[in-house]
Amino acid sequence: MRRLLSSVLVLTLATLLAACAGPRLVESDVRSYSTLTALPAPPTYRFERLPSQQAHPDAWAAIEAQAEQALARVGLRRDDSSPRLVAQIGAEGGYAVPRDWPYWSNDPFYGRFGLGLGWGGRGAWGGLGMGWMMDGPPTLYHRRVSLVLRDAASQQVVYETSALYEDVWTSDPIIYGVLFDQALTGFPQPPANARRVRSEVLPPR
């Protein structure tokens, strides 16, 4: 019986870990504005960094790599020597505690994880119980990316987009790449109104 209960415990914990490592749904609020009617010809661009971004070149290189992959997926190619477009990107993040969290409690046992096993008696029995309650609100993360494309010759803005994500789960820098993909949905002629974009993401292993 002990061997059986141990096996059940291992299986249950493995199931919990597998659930935590499963796909996550990332939902962001996207707003896009475009004067483009088609993919530019040639579909090339270069990045332009703001002074604040130049002060942290390594961090922005990693974010630019995520943006570059997203831009490639909509048909744009980075070409620093002869760009048709100039791309400025932004990325920011933070966290907060929800003010309207309804599950506060003064119970000293509130917010405890419990795991119980039992066996005994000639009529062998076993039981496994688990419970989890939070003694405080979850941390609410927010991540936002933005992208502005200008015509390299005229310096006129031809495309502007942003994606804002808020949830209790985040994974940087993966989340920024997902948000750049979501911000570019519909390129070069995205829907005119604000929209909710959803993507399923597998956490890193």
C-alpha positions in Angstrom: 0.0 0.0 0.0 2.8 2.4 0.8 4.4 1.7 -2.6 1.0 2.3 -4.2 0.5 5.6 -2.4 4.0 6.7 -3.2 3.3 6.0 -6.9 0.1 8.0 -6.7 2.0 10.9 -5.1 4.7 10.9 -7.8 2.1 10.7 -10.5 0.1 13.6 -9.0 3.1 15.9 -8.6 4.2 15.0 -12.2 0.8 16.0 -13.4 0.9 19.3 -11.6 4.3 20.1 -13.1 3.2 19.1 -16.5 0.2 21.5 -16.2 2.5 24.3 -15.2 4.7 23.6 -18.3 1.8 23.4 -20.7 0.9 26.0 -23.3 -0.2 29.4 -22.1 -2.6 31.8 -23.8 -1.2 35.3 -24.3 -3.8 37.9 -25.0 -2.9 41.5 -25.8 -4.7 44.7 -26.8 -3.4 45.8 -30.2 -3.8 49.2 -31.9 -2.4 49.8 -35.4 -2.4 52.7 -37.8 -1.2 52.4 -41.4 -0.9 54.5 -44.6 0.6 51.5 -46.5 -1.5 49.9 -49.2 1.0 47.1 -49.9 4.4 45.7 -48.8 7.0 48.4 -49.5 9.4 47.7 -52.4 12.0 46.8 -51.6 10.8 45.5 -48.2 13.9 46.6 -46.3 14.4 48.5 -43.1 17.0 49.4 -40.5 16.6 50.0 -36.8 17.1 53.4 -35.2 17.7 53.6 -31.5 16.7 56.4 -29.2 19.4 57.9 -27.0 17.9 56.1 -23.9 18.2 52.8 -25.9 21.7 53.5 -26.9 22.7 53.7 -23.3 21.8 49.9 -22.9 23.0 48.4 -26.2 23.1 44.7 -25.0 19.5 44.8 -23.7 18.1 46.4 -26.8 20.0 44.1 -29.1 18.1 41.2 -27.5 14.8 43.0 -28.0 15.7 44.0 -31.6 16.4 40.3 -32.3 12.8 39.5 -31.3 11.4 42.3 -33.3 13.5 41.4 -36.3 12.1 37.8 -36.3 8.5 39.2 -36.2 9.2 41.7 -39.0 10.6 38.9 -41.1 7.4 36.9 -40.7 5.4 39.7 -42.3 7.9 40.0 -45.2 10.3 42.8 -44.1 14.0 42.3 -44.3 16.6 44.1 -42.3 19.1 45.9 -44.5 21.2 48.5 -42.8 22.9 49.7 -46.0 19.9 50.4 -48.2 16.7 50.5 -46.1 13.4 51.6 -47.5 12.0 52.0 -44.0 13.4 53.1 -40.6 12.1 51.1 -37.6 11.9 52.4 -34.1 10.8 49.9 -31.4 9.9 50.3 -27.8 9.5 47.7 -25.0 8.5 48.2 -21.4 7.4 46.2 -18.5 6.3 46.3 -14.9 4.1 44.7 -12.3 1.4 45.6 -9.8 -0.9 44.0 -7.2 -4.6 44.2 -8.2 -6.5 46.5 -5.8 -9.8 44.7 -6.0 -8.5 41.2 -5.0 -11.5 39.7 -3.2 -9.9 36.8 -1.4 -8.2 38.3 1.6 -8.2 36.4 4.9 -6.8 36.7 8.5 -6.8 33.0 8.9 -3.2 31.9 9.7 -3.7 28.7 7.8 -5.1 30.5 4.7 -2.7 30.3 1.8 -1.2 26.9 2.7 -0.4 24.0 0.4 -1.6 20.7 1.9 -0.8 17.2 0.9 -2.0 14.2 2.9 -1.5 10.5 2.7 -3.1 7.8 4.9 -3.2 4.0 5.2 -3.9 1.5 8.0 -6.1 -1.2 9.3 -6.6 -4.7 8.0 -9.1 -3.3 5.6 -6.4 -1.4 3.7 -7.3 2.0 2.6 -5.5 5.0 1.3 -6.2 8.6 0.6 -4.6 11.5 -1.1 -5.6 15.1 -0.7 -4.3 18.3 -2.0 -5.4 21.9 -1.6 -4.1 25.3 -2.5 -5.3 28.8 -1.5 -3.6 32.1 -2.0 -3.1 34.3 1.0 -2.7 37.4 -1.1 -3.4 38.7 -4.6 -1.3 37.5 -7.5 1.3 39.7 -9.1 -0.2 41.3 -12.3 2.5 41.8 -14.9 2.2 44.1 -17.8 4.4 44.2 -20.9 4.1 46.6 -23.9 5.8 46.8 -27.2 5.5 49.5 -29.9 6.8 49.8 -33.4 6.9 52.9 -35.7 8.0 52.6 -39.3 9.0 55.7 -41.3 9.8 56.1 -44.9 13.6 56.5 -45.0 13.5 59.1 -47.8 10.7 61.4 -46.6 10.8 60.5 -42.8 7.0 60.2 -42.9 5.5 57.7 -40.5 3.8 55.0 -42.6 3.0 52.4 -39.8 2.4 52.6 -36.1 1.4 49.7 -33.8 1.5 48.6 -30.2 0.5 45.6 -28.1 -0.2 45.6 -24.4 -0.3 42.4 -22.3 -1.4 42.1 -18.7 -1.6 38.8 -16.8 -0.2 36.9 -13.9 2.4 35.0 -16.1 5.3 36.4 -18.0 8.5 35.2 -19.5 11.1 37.6 -20.9 12.3 38.0 -23.5 9.9 35.4 -25.0 6.9 37.6 -24.2 8.3 40.5 -26.2 8.7 38.4 -29.3 5.1 37.2 -29.0 3.9 40.8 -28.6 5.8 42.0 -31.7 4.1 39.2 -33.6 0.7 40.2 -32.3 1.3 43.9 -32.9 2.1 43.1 -36.6 -1.0 41.0 -37.3 -2.7 42.3 -40.4 0.4 44.1 -41.7 0.5 46.1 -43.9 -3.2 46.8 -43.8 -4.4 46.0 -40.2 -7.9 46.4 -38.9 -8.7 50.1 -38.1 -10.1 49.4 -34.6 -8.4 48.3 -31.4 -8.5 44.5 -31.2 -7.7 41.6 -28.9 -5.1 39.2 -30.3 -4.5 35.7 -28.8 -1.6 33.4 -29.1 -0.8 30.1 -27.5 2.8 30.0 -26.2 4.9 27.1 -24.7 7.0 28.2 -21.8 10.8 27.6 -22.2 12.2 24.4 -20.9 
